Amino acid sequence: MTMLSPAIGQTSPGDLPLLPEIWGHICSFLPKPSLSRLRLVSSKFNDIALSWAYRDLRLEGFGNSAERFVEIAKSPKLRDLVRGLTVDTSVGPEFQYKGNGSYPFPVSFMDALPYLRYFGNLTALHLRFNEFCGEDDRNGLTIEETWPFRYRVLDTVCHCVAGMWTIDQQFKIDEKVEDELYGYEPEYPDPEDDLGIPIDPVIYLKELTIANLADYHDTDLAASVAWRKVISLPSLTDLKLFIATEENEDSDDSTAYYEEKYEFFETWLSTCISDNLRVLSLYYRDYWGWFPKMDFRGIELPQLRVLALGHYVFSHDWQIDWFASIGQNGSGGLEELYLDDCPILFKARQASPLDSSDPGYPVVSTVMDNGSTKTYEYPMRWHTVLSQWAMSMKALRVFRMGHGEWDEAPRDTLESFRRDPLYEDVDDEVVSYRVSHNTHSSFACPEPVDTFYGVEDPEKAWASGKYLQGTGINGFGGCRMQYIEYDINVHPSPWRETFRSYMLEDDGYEPEEGTCARDNAAFEELTSAVKAQAIREGEGF
């Protein structure tokens, strides 16, 4: 803000040194503390900065977030300014989840959820749960955000968005989770206070993001009319999901036998994908696509332009053709493709026999019954996939594959915040938490600074501010074309990654000699075709 002070000081209180449109553009880049200070300069600056100060809002499970959220909801002037809302169940970065500690249940947060229905101008909704999910106390550790907890949040939010929330509907939701929420006794909004909103105010979202969605087929949520209405909104064109799974560090137990994940992919997830989508991001904490199986063959995605996948496993030829078919009926073909830690399966030791009706895929019941194991070889290689895409995906103008930051706050983003004076009032621990677990949303951001072999000065890169919106996929050679092995007898995870030891190398792992050279050649062929398409579009061809 100091760089703006001289210009402001040279104007009278009723004048603006620049056009309001220019100030609006400037305000779009300012953090809330700076916007608050700008509002104090004059009434005109207040009018301009106010809309940006309340454009994005957070509801969190700690501090005074819930109280502030309710106050804004009750103000017609302020609530109508909100376009983006983040609903985060966290009770604070200082609490250690999955540590068997005394959980401070977010009472005010839960009570505030029904007020979401007052934000009728919302276009983007971001839900974020804790990363730890699963069956409570399965391994002697408490899961604070149990499946009933998550259901209560999701269905309440969906009833608000769908214009279906009433006291009676909330009673029905709460009856399903009774005695499952740490003795929580809800305090409902006054039914006489409609705050001047219509009876059935549907919120027409354009973007929905859910982080750490549990890989559990919740029959109550699947049966929810409100949930189905939200995911089928004609306005919803951007869907980003990061799916969490129960993780276990006990070497005597295997996560492969947590059966709920397989039903989730076969049922619940498939119903989330609408034909209206133009942007789709699907990330899963564990590897998926082969086992758990995700069959995209019945999903057309005619309008899709941008697809990002995380931990998706390639194993069958139909997948090559399916990617090439995306968007052909509506948008002319997929325009942007991001593959984040998406390997090809080259070998699997799995319970036998495999599925006779869909060869090459495991049968869940056979695995759960601990069937005798057998080793299977999978012939797919990256040079086959990429060379076919170079010929078939003619609309593709962005293609990135590699490794994103899955576990912690991306270093480049965190360091950028620390060096930006506009964010000096924001707590470092809170920033670190908020910018973590966003790889499903930040895939298109600039790739990380190469601190080992790169020529870019990290300090200059961080000071430039280009990482403030996130850090994208690392496309370094050893991270790109990954291969993976599966062994049902290995605990706790049956997936055996091969790329970790090659991350700083020019070439990645190769299942057999000569594969890497052929993969690299096919990668160059595809990227050359993609660059040529981008140039043609830029020149208006």
C-alpha positions in Angstrom: 0.0 0.0 0.0 2.9 2.4 0.5 3.5 2.6 -3.2 0.0 4.1 -3.6 0.2 6.7 -0.9 1.8 9.6 -2.9 -0.9 9.5 -5.6 -3.6 9.3 -3.0 -2.2 12.2 -1.0 -2.2 14.5 -4.1 -6.0 14.1 -4.6 -9.0 15.7 -2.9 -11.3 13.4 -0.9 -13.8 13.4 -3.6 -11.4 12.5 -6.5 -9.7 9.4 -7.6 -6.2 9.5 -9.0 -7.1 6.7 -11.5 -10.3 5.5 -13.1 -12.5 3.4 -10.9 -12.1 0.4 -13.3 -8.3 0.6 -12.8 -8.7 0.8 -9.1 -11.0 -2.2 -9.2 -8.3 -4.2 -11.1 -5.7 -3.1 -8.5 -7.9 -4.2 -5.6 -8.3 -7.6 -7.1 -4.6 -8.2 -6.3 -4.7 -6.8 -2.7 -5.0 -8.9 0.4 -7.8 -8.1 2.9 -5.6 -6.1 5.3 -4.6 -3.7 2.5 -8.2 -3.4 1.3 -9.3 -2.5 4.8 -6.8 0.3 4.9 -7.7 1.5 1.5 -11.4 1.8 2.5 -10.3 4.5 5.1 -8.9 6.9 2.5 -12.2 8.2 1.2 -15.8 7.3 0.6 -15.1 6.5 -3.1 -12.2 4.3 -2.2 -14.5 2.6 0.4 -17.0 1.8 -2.3 -14.4 0.3 -4.6 -12.5 -1.6 -2.0 -15.6 -2.9 -0.2 -16.7 -5.2 -3.0 -13.2 -6.8 -3.1 -12.8 -7.0 0.7 -15.9 -9.2 0.9 -15.6 -11.0 -2.5 -14.1 -14.1 -0.9 -15.1 -15.3 2.6 -14.1 -18.1 4.9 -16.0 -20.1 7.4 -13.6 -22.1 9.7 -14.0 -24.1 12.8 -11.7 -21.9 15.0 -11.4 -18.3 16.1 -14.3 -15.9 15.5 -14.8 -17.1 12.0 -18.3 -18.5 12.6 -19.5 -15.4 14.3 -18.2 -13.1 11.6 -19.8 -15.4 8.9 -23.2 -15.1 10.6 -22.9 -11.3 10.9 -22.1 -11.0 7.2 -25.0 -13.4 6.3 -27.4 -11.1 8.2 -26.2 -8.0 6.3 -27.9 -7.7 2.8 -25.2 -5.2 1.7 -22.3 -7.4 2.6 -23.6 -10.9 1.8 -24.5 -9.9 -1.7 -20.8 -9.0 -2.4 -19.6 -12.5 -1.6 -18.7 -14.5 -4.7 -16.4 -17.2 -3.3 -16.8 -19.1 -0.1 -14.4 -21.5 1.6 -16.0 -23.8 4.3 -13.2 -25.4 6.3 -13.9 -27.8 9.1 -10.5 -27.3 10.7 -10.5 -26.4 14.4 -7.1 -24.8 14.1 -3.5 -25.6 13.0 -2.4 -26.1 16.6 -4.7 -29.1 17.1 -3.2 -32.5 16.2 -5.7 -34.7 14.4 -5.6 -38.5 14.7 -3.6 -38.1 17.9 -6.2 -39.3 20.4 -6.4 -35.9 21.9 -9.4 -34.1 23.3 -11.2 -32.8 20.2 -12.7 -29.3 20.5 -15.9 -30.0 18.5 -16.6 -26.9 16.3 -20.1 -26.1 17.7 -20.2 -22.5 16.4 -19.1 -23.7 12.9 -21.8 -26.3 12.8 -24.5 -23.9 14.0 -23.4 -21.4 11.3 -23.7 -23.7 8.3 -27.4 -23.1 7.6 -26.6 -19.4 7.1 -24.8 -20.3 3.9 -28.2 -20.2 2.1 -28.2 -16.4 2.4 -25.3 -15.9 0.1 -27.3 -16.0 -3.1 -24.6 -14.5 -5.4 -22.0 -17.2 -4.7 -20.4 -18.6 -7.8 -17.6 -20.6 -6.2 -17.8 -22.9 -3.2 -14.8 -24.7 -1.7 -15.3 -27.3 1.0 -12.3 -28.6 3.0 -12.3 -31.5 5.5 -9.4 -32.8 7.5 -7.1 -35.2 5.7 -7.6 -38.0 8.1 -10.7 -40.1 7.4 -11.9 -43.7 7.8 -13.6 -46.0 10.2 -13.3 -44.5 13.7 -11.0 -46.4 16.0 -10.3 -49.1 13.5 -6.6 -49.2 14.4 -6.8 -47.7 17.9 -6.7 -44.1 16.7 -9.6 -41.7 16.8 -10.9 -40.2 13.6 -12.3 -36.8 14.6 -14.1 -36.1 11.4 -16.1 -39.3 11.2 -18.3 -40.3 8.3 -21.5 -39.0 10.1 -19.6 -35.7 10.8 -18.8 -35.3 7.1 -22.3 -36.3 6.0 -23.8 -33.6 8.3 -21.6 -30.9 6.8 -22.1 -32.0 3.2 -25.9 -32.5 3.3 -26.5 -29.3 5.2 -24.4 -27.3 2.7 -26.2 -29.0 -0.2 -29.6 -28.2 1.1 -28.6 -24.5 1.4 -27.2 -24.4 -2.2 -30.2 -26.3 -3.6 -32.6 -23.9 -2.0 -34.1 -26.8 0.1 -33.0 -25.9 3.6 -35.7 -25.7 6.2 -35.7 -26.4 10.0 -37.6 -29.7 9.3 -35.0 -30.8 6.7 -32.2 -30.0 9.2 -34.0 -32.1 11.8 -34.0 -35.1 9.4 -30.3 -34.7 8.7 -29.5 -34.5 12.3 -31.6 -37.5 13.2 -29.4 -39.6 10.9 -26.2 -38.7 12.9 -27.8 -38.5 16.3 -25.3 -39.6 19.1 -22.5 -39.6 16.5 -21.3 -36.0 17.0 -19.6 -35.8 20.4 -22.9 -34.9 22.1 -23.4 -31.9 19.9 -26.8 -30.2 20.4 -27.6 -27.9 17.4 -28.8 -24.4 17.8 -31.0 -23.6 14.8 -31.6 -20.2 13.2 -34.9 -18.5 14.1 -37.5 -19.8 11.6 -39.2 -16.4 11.8 -36.1 -14.6 10.6 -35.9 -15.1 6.8 -33.6 -12.1 6.5 -35.4 -11.0 3.3 -34.5 -13.9 1.0 -36.9 -15.8 -1.2 -38.5 -19.1 -0.2 -36.5 -21.3 -2.5 -33.3 -19.4 -3.4 -31.1 -21.8 -5.5 -27.5 -20.8 -5.5 -26.3 -21.3 -9.1 -22.7 -22.3 -8.5 -20.2 -22.3 -11.3 -17.4 -23.9 -9.4 -17.4 -26.6 -6.6 -14.2 -27.8 -4.9 -14.1 -30.4 -2.2 -10.8 -31.2 -0.5 -10.3 -34.4 1.5 -13.6 -35.9 0.6 -13.7 -39.4 2.3 -13.5 -42.4 0.0 -16.7 -43.8 1.6 -20.0 -44.6 -0.2 -22.3 -42.7 2.1 -25.8 -44.1 1.3 -27.5 -41.2 3.1 -25.6 -38.6 0.9 -26.1 -40.7 -2.2 -29.9 -40.7 -1.5 -30.0 -36.9 -0.8 -32.1 -35.0 -3.3 -30.2 -31.9 -2.4 -26.8 -33.5 -3.2 -28.0 -34.7 -6.6 -29.5 -31.3 -7.4 -26.2 -29.5 -6.6 -24.0 -31.8 -8.7 -26.4 -31.5 -11.6 -26.8 -27.7 -11.6 -26.7 -26.5 -15.2 -24.5 -23.6 -14.0 -21.8 -26.0 -12.5 -19.0 -26.2 -15.1 -15.9 -26.5 -12.8 -15.6 -29.5 -10.4 -12.4 -30.3 -8.4 -12.2 -33.2 -6.0 -9.4 -34.3 -3.7 -10.4 -37.7 -2.2 -8.8 -38.7 1.0 -8.4 -42.3 2.2 -7.6 -44.0 5.5 -3.9 -44.5 5.8 -2.2 -46.9 8.2 1.5 -47.0 9.1 1.1 -50.4 10.8 3.2 -52.8 8.6 1.0 -55.7 9.8 -2.1 -54.3 8.2 -2.9 -53.6 4.6 -5.0 -50.7 3.4 -5.9 -52.9 0.4 -8.6 -54.5 2.5 -10.4 -51.4 3.5 -13.4 -52.3 1.4 -15.4 -49.0 1.4 -13.1 -47.4 -1.1 -14.0 -49.9 -3.9 -17.7 -49.2 -3.6 -17.1 -45.5 -3.5 -15.4 -45.5 -7.0 -18.0 -47.8 -8.5 -21.0 -45.9 -7.3 -20.7 -42.5 -5.6 -17.9 -40.9 -7.6 -19.4 -41.9 -11.0 -22.6 -40.0 -10.3 -20.7 -36.8 -9.5 -19.5 -36.3 -13.1 -21.9 -34.1 -15.2 -22.0 -33.6 -18.9 -22.0 -29.8 -18.3 -18.5 -29.8 -16.9 -15.8 -27.8 -18.7 -13.1 -28.2 -16.0 -12.7 -31.5 -14.0 -10.0 -32.3 -11.5 -9.9 -35.7 -9.8 -7.2 -36.4 -7.2 -7.0 -39.3 -4.8 -4.6 -39.7 -2.0 -3.9 -43.3 -3.0 -3.6 -44.7 -6.5 -6.8 -45.4 -8.4 -8.2 -46.4 -11.8 -7.0 -50.0 -11.8 -7.8 -50.9 -8.1 -9.9 -49.2 -7.0 -11.3 -49.5 -10.5 -12.7 -46.4 -12.1 -14.4 -47.1 -15.4 -14.7 -44.0 -17.4 -16.1 -45.8 -20.5 -19.7 -44.8 -19.7 -18.8 -41.2 -19.1 -18.6 -38.9 -22.2 -17.8 -35.4 -20.9 -18.9 -33.8 -24.1 -18.1 -30.2 -23.0 -14.9 -30.8 -21.1 -11.9 -28.6 -22.0 -9.6 -29.1 -18.9 -8.8 -32.4 -17.2 -6.5 -32.9 -14.3 -5.9 -36.3 -12.6 -3.8 -37.2 -9.6 -2.5 -40.7 -8.9 -4.6 -42.1 -11.7 -3.2 -45.4 -13.0 -3.0 -46.4 -16.7 -3.2 -50.1 -17.5 -5.6 -50.7 -20.4 -5.8 -49.6 -24.1 -9.3 -48.3 -23.7 -8.0 -45.5 -21.6 -5.9 -44.1 -24.5 -9.0 -43.9 -26.7 -11.2 -42.5 -23.9 -8.9 -39.5 -23.3 -8.9 -38.8 -27.0 -12.7 -38.8 -27.1 -13.2 -36.2 -24.4 -15.0 -33.1 -25.5 -15.4 -34.2 -29.1 -19.1 -33.7 -29.2 -19.2 -30.3 -27.7 -16.0 -28.3 -27.4 -14.0 -29.9 -30.2 -11.7 -31.9 -28.0 -9.8 -31.7 -24.7 -7.6 -28.5 -24.6 -5.6 -28.9 -21.4 -4.5 -32.2 -19.8 -2.6 -32.4 -16.4 -1.3 -35.8 -15.1 0.0 -35.5 -11.6 1.9 -38.7 -10.4 -0.2 -40.8 -12.9 1.9 -43.9 -13.6 1.5 -46.9 -15.9 1.1 -50.3 -14.2 3.7 -52.7 -15.5 3.5 -55.6 -13.0 1.0 -56.7 -10.4 0.9 -59.5 -7.8 -2.8 -59.8 -7.1 -5.4 -62.2 -5.8 -6.4 -64.6 -8.6 -8.3 -65.0 -10.8 -8.8 -61.6 -12.3 -12.2 -60.5 -13.7 -13.2 -62.6 -16.7 -15.8 -60.1 -17.8 -13.3 -57.2 -17.9 -9.8 -58.8 -18.3 -6.9 -57.4 -16.4 -8.9 -56.0 -13.5 -9.1 -57.5 -10.0 -12.3 -58.7 -8.5 -13.0 -57.0 -5.1 -14.6 -60.1 -3.6 -11.6 -62.3 -4.5 -9.2 -59.8 -2.9 -11.4 -59.5 0.2 -11.4 -63.4 0.5 -7.6 -63.5 0.4 -7.5 -65.5 -2.8 -4.3 -67.1 -3.9 -2.0 -64.6 -5.6 -0.5 -64.6 -9.1 1.9 -62.2 -10.9 0.6 -60.4 -14.0 2.5 -58.4 -16.6 1.0 -55.3 -18.2 2.4 -54.3 -21.6 1.3 -50.7 -21.9 4.2 -48.2 -22.1 4.3 -44.4 -22.3 5.6 -44.2 -25.8 2.5 -46.0 -27.0 0.2 -43.7 -25.1 1.8 -40.4 -26.1 2.4 -41.2 -29.7 -1.3 -42.1 -30.2 -2.3 -38.9 -28.4 -0.1 -36.9 -30.6 -2.2 -38.1 -33.6 -5.6 -38.1 -32.0 -5.8 -35.1 -29.5 -5.7 -32.3 -32.1 -7.2 -29.6 -29.8 -4.7 -30.1 -27.0 -2.7 -26.9 -26.4 -1.5 -27.6 -22.8 0.0 -30.9 -21.6 1.8 -31.2 -18.3 2.8 -34.4 -16.5 5.0 -34.9 -13.4 4.9 -34.6 -9.7 2.9 -32.1 -7.6 3.2 -31.2 -3.9 0.8 -33.5 -2.2 1.7 -33.5 1.5 2.9 -30.1 2.7 2.7 -26.4 1.8 4.6 -25.9 -1.5 7.9 -24.2 -0.6 7.7 -21.7 -3.4 4.2 -20.6 -2.5 5.0 -20.3 1.2 8.2 -18.4 0.6 6.4 -16.0 -1.7 3.9 -15.2 1.0 6.7 -14.6 3.5 8.4 -12.1 1.2 5.3 -10.2 0.2 4.8 -7.1 2.5 1.1 -7.1 1.8 0.8 -10.4 3.7 2.9 -9.4 6.7 -0.2 -9.3 9.0 -1.2 -12.9 8.2 -0.1 -15.6 10.6 2.6 -17.8 9.0 1.2 -21.0 10.5 -2.3 -20.2 9.2 -0.9 -19.4 5.7 1.1 -22.7 5.7 -2.1 -24.6 6.5 -4.2 -22.9 3.9 -1.8 -23.3 1.0 -1.3 -27.0 1.7 -3.4 -29.9 0.2 -4.3 -27.7 -2.8 -2.6 -29.7 -5.6 -6.0 -30.6 -7.1 -6.6 -26.8 -7.6 -3.1 -25.5 -8.3 -2.0 -28.0 -11.1 -1.9 -25.2 -13.7 0.3 -22.8 -11.7 4.0 -22.3 -12.4 6.1 -25.4 -11.8 8.5 -25.3 -8.8 11.8 -23.4 -8.9 14.6 -25.9 -9.7 17.0 -25.3 -6.8 19.4 -28.0 -7.9 20.1 -27.4 -11.6 17.9 -24.4 -12.6 19.2 -21.0 -13.7 16.3 -19.1 -12.0 17.2 -17.3 -8.8 14.8 -18.6 -6.1 14.7 -15.2 -4.3 13.7 -13.4 -7.4 11.1 -16.0 -8.2 9.5 -15.8 -4.8 9.6 -12.0 -4.8 7.9 -11.9 -8.2 4.6 -13.1 -6.7 4.0 -15.7 -9.4 3.6 -18.4 -6.8 1.0 -16.7 -4.6 -1.8 -18.5 -6.3 -0.1 -21.9 -5.9 2.7 -24.1 -7.2 2.0 -26.4 -10.1 3.2 -29.8 -11.4 7.0 -30.4 -11.4 7.7 -31.6 -14.9 11.4 -32.5 -14.4 12.5 -35.5 -16.5 12.5 -38.2 -13.8 9.0 -37.2 -12.5 7.2 -37.3 -15.8 6.6 -40.8 -17.3 6.2 -42.9 -14.2 5.7 -46.7 -13.9 4.4 -48.5 -10.9 4.2 -52.0 -9.5 1.4 -53.5 -7.3 2.0 -56.3 -4.7 -1.0 -57.3 -2.5 1.4 -59.0 -0.1 3.2 -55.8 0.7 2.0 -53.8 3.7 0.7 -51.2 4.6 0.3 -50.1 1.0 0.5 -52.6 -2.0 1.7 -49.8 -4.4 5.4 -49.8 -5.0 6.5 -46.5 -6.5 9.5 -46.3 -8.7 9.9 -42.6 -9.5 11.1 -41.3 -6.1 14.8 -42.2 -6.6 14.7 -40.6 -10.1 13.1 -37.3 -9.3 16.4 -35.3 -9.8 17.4 -37.3 -12.9 16.9 -36.4 -16.5 15.4 -39.9 -17.2 12.9 -41.9 -15.1 12.5 -45.5 -14.3 12.2 -48.0 -17.2 10.7 -51.4 -16.8 13.1 -52.7 -19.5 16.1 -51.4 -21.3 15.3 -49.0 -24.1 11.9 -48.0 -22.8 13.0 -44.6 -21.5 14.5 -43.5 -24.8 11.3 -44.4 -26.7 9.2 -42.7 -24.0 11.2 -39.5 -24.2 11.0 -39.4 -28.0 7.2 -39.8 -27.8 7.0 -37.1 -25.2 8.9 -34.7 -27.4 6.6 -35.6 -30.3 3.5 -34.8 -28.3 4.7 -31.6 -26.7 5.8 -30.3 -30.1 2.3 -31.0 -31.5 0.8 -29.3 -28.4 3.0 -26.2 -28.8 2.2 -26.0 -32.5 -1.5 -26.1 -31.7 -1.1 -23.3 -29.0 0.7 -21.1 -31.6 -2.0 -21.7 -34.2 -4.7 -20.7 -31.6 -2.7 -17.6 -30.6 -2.5 -16.5 -34.2 -6.2 -17.1 -34.8 -5.9 -20.0 -37.2 
